[in-house]
């Protein structure tokens, strides 16, 4: 595929251990465009299902100045694959170990300004590996919610986190496509 643009200028405007902000000016021939890209690195998480319930974590979030119910997940370290990061993050945040992960959905939160490839997995095999440890600056609570209730929380605006909204709706799509057992209504 032929490149659609030529990079005219690029510079790192900000950097810390968790993120970088890069300015890039591009030339498309007929026009030029400026991009400010937030580079957060890859992220991974898991939709953990047990007996028709989904595991959610509760954390303080600055932009809403409140607590938010979210799927367990976080940054993929340099030495990790996304599936291993999802298992590690879930275990660290909740004490729950997930196994038999299956890819659920992969996406970027924004294709122009967020370099944060995100991979969500599905696990229907979970076990308590450690007691939950409340960490005020991280996860303050965990809970198993009926999937239908969690989906209602998404649709009512109670869950606003894009990571969680995407994961729950992707799970609903996969669950809807599964063959149903029992007598046919035809």
Secondary structure, 3 states (H helix, E strand, C coil): CCCCCEEEEEEEEEECCCCEEEEEEEECCCCEEEEEEEECCCEEEEEEEECCEEEEEEEEEHHHCEEEEECCEEECCCCCCHHHHHHHHHHHHHCEEEECCEEEEEECCECCCEECCEEEEEECEEEECCCCCCCCCCEEEEEEEEHHHHHHHHHCCCCCCHHHHHHHHHHHHHHHHCCCCCCCCC
